[in-house]
Amino acid sequence: MPHRSHNPILVLTLFFLFAQVFWITNQAEATNQATIDRTKKIVMMLNIAAKEFEEGVVDGKVVVAPEYEESQVFLQQAIERFERIAPEISDPKKADDLKKKFTSMVAMVKDKVSSQKIWDEVNGINSELLATFNIEINKTPITPVSLTNGKKIFENNCSVCHGLKGNGDGPMASQFDPSPAVLSNPKLTGDANTTAYDNFEVINVGIANTAMIAWAGILSETQIWDVTYYLRTFSNMNLQLPP
């Protein structure tokens, strides 16, 4: 059988073509994941902003100033992140409508409207954001929780501020103002007052104007769920793990 010679120019052209397609595909996936991560953060920040507002404002009056201030900071951070993903929304009208809703929320917080109105607006924005980008947020772990792993993560990363038992008495606690949260307080981690997802959100995005950093991007979702359930053992004697 006669030997067929390959055209070197054709081979190189095909190689670079496939390489370019591969690069473009990878870039699209990377951009998509970045948008997903930012959108999830926006949703969590808005939820926390609403919670802080609910605790800080009652009947149109500020009752806990730091909580009210934090609600404003979280809202502003959510808006800044929305501005980054807005160009990814293919429908300009939808992007503009969402922008107007964020602007409306700023006014609502400033006017100290009822917390129910804030929650209604937050839920509406979040639903629209998730639908726009076809994103689903799991409010429970999708893999089995490991308290052993959670304990290791907590002791290596969190105990220096929060203390080994979550009492807010870690070796660096005295250096911070405000002081680290007392995670053994049932109001923060108890089943009667909170859900695991409440804590999961805070660990993801951090707390404004404190030393509590955002752990999303440092820890995986699985790791955050593990440490979330571990720290809830501080205030729940018979902690129930998700199935």
C-alpha positions as CSV (number, residue, x, y, z in Angstrom):
1,M,0.0,0.0,0.0
2,P,1.5,3.4,-1.0
3,H,2.4,5.7,1.9
4,R,0.3,8.9,2.1
5,S,2.2,12.0,3.2
6,H,0.3,14.5,5.5
7,N,0.3,18.1,4.6
8,P,2.2,19.7,7.5
9,I,0.4,23.1,7.1
10,L,-3.0,21.4,7.2
11,V,-2.0,19.4,10.3
12,L,-0.8,22.6,12.1
13,T,-3.9,24.4,11.1
14,L,-6.2,21.7,12.5
15,F,-4.0,21.5,15.7
16,F,-4.4,25.3,16.4
17,L,-8.1,25.2,15.5
18,F,-8.8,22.5,18.0
19,A,-6.6,24.2,20.6
20,Q,-8.5,27.4,20.1
21,V,-11.8,25.7,20.5
22,F,-10.6,23.9,23.7
23,W,-9.4,27.3,25.1
24,I,-12.6,29.1,24.3
25,T,-14.7,26.2,25.9
26,N,-12.6,26.3,29.0
27,Q,-12.8,30.1,29.2
28,A,-16.6,29.9,28.9
29,E,-16.8,27.3,31.6
30,A,-14.6,29.4,33.9
31,T,-16.7,32.6,33.3
32,N,-19.8,30.6,33.9
33,Q,-18.5,29.3,37.2
34,A,-17.4,32.7,38.3
35,T,-20.9,34.1,37.5
36,I,-22.5,31.2,39.5
37,D,-20.2,31.8,42.5
38,R,-20.9,35.6,42.4
39,T,-24.6,35.1,42.1
40,K,-24.7,32.7,45.0
41,K,-22.8,35.2,47.1
42,I,-25.3,38.0,46.1
43,V,-28.2,35.8,47.2
44,M,-26.6,35.0,50.5
45,M,-25.6,38.6,51.2
46,L,-29.1,39.8,50.5
47,N,-30.5,37.1,52.9
48,I,-28.0,38.3,55.6
49,A,-28.9,41.9,54.9
50,A,-32.5,41.1,55.5
51,K,-31.8,39.2,58.7
52,E,-29.6,42.1,60.1
53,F,-32.3,44.6,59.2
54,E,-34.9,42.5,60.9
55,E,-32.8,42.5,64.1
56,G,-31.8,46.2,63.9
57,V,-35.1,47.9,63.0
58,V,-38.5,47.5,64.7
59,D,-41.5,49.6,63.8
60,G,-39.5,52.0,61.8
61,K,-37.0,52.7,64.5
62,V,-33.4,51.5,64.9
63,V,-33.2,49.3,68.0
64,V,-29.7,47.8,67.4
65,A,-27.5,50.2,65.4
66,P,-24.7,47.8,64.5
67,E,-27.2,45.3,62.9
68,Y,-28.9,48.1,60.9
69,E,-25.4,49.3,59.7
70,E,-24.4,45.8,58.7
71,S,-27.6,45.4,56.7
72,Q,-26.6,48.5,54.7
73,V,-23.1,47.2,54.2
74,F,-24.2,43.7,53.0
75,L,-26.7,45.3,50.7
76,Q,-24.0,47.6,49.2
77,Q,-21.7,44.6,48.7
78,A,-24.4,42.7,47.0
79,I,-25.0,45.6,44.6
80,E,-21.3,45.8,43.8
81,R,-21.3,42.1,42.9
82,F,-24.4,42.5,40.9
83,E,-22.8,45.2,38.8
84,R,-20.1,42.6,37.9
85,I,-22.5,40.0,36.7
86,A,-25.1,42.4,35.1
87,P,-23.2,42.3,31.7
88,E,-23.8,38.5,31.6
89,I,-27.5,39.0,31.5
90,S,-28.5,38.6,27.9
91,D,-31.8,40.6,28.2
92,P,-30.9,44.3,28.9
93,K,-34.5,45.0,30.2
94,K,-34.2,42.2,32.8
95,A,-30.8,43.6,33.9
96,D,-32.2,47.1,34.1
97,D,-35.2,45.9,36.1
98,L,-33.0,44.1,38.6
99,K,-30.8,47.2,38.9
100,K,-33.9,49.2,39.7
101,K,-35.0,46.7,42.4
102,F,-31.6,46.9,44.1
103,T,-31.9,50.7,44.0
104,S,-35.4,50.4,45.5
105,M,-34.1,48.2,48.3
106,V,-31.5,50.8,49.3
107,A,-34.3,53.3,49.7
108,M,-36.5,50.9,51.6
109,V,-33.6,50.2,54.1
110,K,-33.0,53.9,54.4
111,D,-36.7,54.5,55.1
112,K,-36.7,51.7,57.6
113,V,-39.8,50.0,56.2
114,S,-41.2,46.8,57.8
115,S,-38.9,43.8,57.8
116,Q,-41.5,41.8,55.9
117,K,-41.3,44.3,53.0
118,I,-37.5,43.9,53.0
119,W,-37.9,40.1,53.0
120,D,-40.4,40.2,50.2
121,E,-38.1,42.3,48.0
122,V,-35.1,40.1,48.8
123,N,-36.9,36.9,48.0
124,G,-38.1,38.4,44.7
125,I,-34.7,39.6,43.7
126,N,-33.1,36.3,44.7
127,S,-35.7,34.2,42.8
128,E,-35.2,36.3,39.7
129,L,-31.4,36.1,39.9
130,L,-31.3,32.4,40.3
131,A,-33.8,31.9,37.5
132,T,-31.9,34.2,35.2
133,F,-28.7,32.2,35.5
134,N,-30.4,28.9,36.0
135,I,-28.8,28.4,39.3
136,E,-30.0,26.2,42.2
137,I,-28.8,26.7,45.7
138,N,-28.8,23.6,47.9
139,K,-29.9,24.6,51.5
140,T,-28.7,21.2,52.7
141,P,-25.5,19.3,52.0
142,I,-25.4,17.1,48.9
143,T,-22.7,14.9,50.4
144,P,-22.7,13.2,53.9
145,V,-21.4,15.6,56.6
146,S,-18.2,14.7,58.4
147,L,-18.0,16.1,61.9
148,T,-14.5,14.8,62.2
149,N,-13.4,16.9,59.2
150,G,-15.5,19.8,60.5
151,K,-13.7,19.7,63.9
152,K,-10.3,19.6,62.1
153,I,-11.2,22.6,59.9
154,F,-12.6,24.6,62.9
155,E,-9.6,23.9,65.1
156,N,-7.1,24.8,62.3
157,N,-8.9,27.9,61.1
158,C,-11.5,29.2,63.5
159,S,-10.6,28.4,67.1
160,V,-7.8,31.0,67.2
161,C,-10.6,33.6,67.3
162,H,-13.7,31.7,68.4
163,G,-12.0,29.3,70.9
164,L,-12.0,25.6,70.9
165,K,-15.5,25.3,72.3
166,G,-16.9,28.3,70.4
167,N,-17.0,30.6,73.5
168,G,-15.4,33.5,71.7
169,D,-12.2,33.2,73.8
170,G,-9.6,32.2,71.3
171,P,-6.0,33.4,71.8
172,M,-6.5,36.3,69.3
173,A,-10.0,37.2,70.4
174,S,-8.9,40.2,72.6
175,Q,-7.3,41.8,69.5
176,F,-10.6,42.3,67.7
177,D,-13.4,44.9,68.1
178,P,-16.1,43.8,67.8
179,S,-15.1,40.5,69.5
180,P,-15.5,37.2,67.7
181,A,-19.0,35.7,67.8
182,V,-19.8,33.3,70.7
183,L,-20.8,30.3,68.6
184,S,-21.9,28.3,71.7
185,N,-24.7,30.9,72.0
186,P,-28.0,29.1,71.1
187,K,-29.2,32.3,69.5
188,L,-26.5,32.0,66.9
189,T,-26.3,28.3,66.4
190,G,-29.2,26.6,68.3
191,D,-31.8,24.6,66.4
192,A,-34.6,26.6,68.1
193,N,-33.4,29.9,66.7
194,T,-31.4,29.2,63.6
195,T,-30.9,26.7,60.8
196,A,-27.6,25.2,59.6
197,Y,-28.1,27.1,56.3
198,D,-28.1,30.4,58.3
199,N,-24.6,29.6,59.6
200,F,-23.5,28.3,56.2
201,E,-24.3,31.6,54.6
202,V,-22.3,33.6,57.1
203,I,-19.3,31.4,56.8
204,N,-19.5,31.8,53.0
205,V,-19.7,35.6,52.8
206,G,-18.2,36.7,56.2
207,I,-19.5,39.5,58.4
208,A,-19.1,43.1,57.4
209,N,-17.0,45.4,59.6
210,T,-15.6,42.5,61.6
211,A,-12.6,40.2,61.3
212,M,-14.8,37.4,60.1
213,I,-13.7,36.8,56.5
214,A,-15.6,35.1,53.6
215,W,-14.5,31.5,53.5
216,A,-16.1,30.8,50.1
217,G,-13.2,30.2,47.7
218,I,-10.9,29.2,50.5
219,L,-13.0,26.2,51.7
220,S,-15.1,24.1,49.4
221,E,-18.9,23.9,49.9
222,T,-18.4,20.4,51.4
223,Q,-15.8,21.7,53.9
224,I,-18.1,24.6,54.8
225,W,-21.0,22.3,55.5
226,D,-18.7,20.1,57.6
227,V,-17.5,23.0,59.8
228,T,-21.1,24.4,59.9
229,Y,-22.5,21.3,61.5
230,Y,-19.5,20.9,63.8
231,L,-19.9,24.4,65.3
232,R,-23.6,23.7,65.8
233,T,-22.6,20.9,68.2
234,F,-21.6,23.7,70.6
235,S,-25.2,24.6,71.4
236,N,-27.1,21.5,70.3
237,M,-26.7,18.5,72.6
238,N,-28.3,16.1,70.2
239,L,-27.4,17.5,66.8
240,Q,-29.2,15.8,64.0
241,L,-27.2,15.5,60.8
242,P,-28.9,15.6,57.5
243,P,-29.7,12.3,55.8
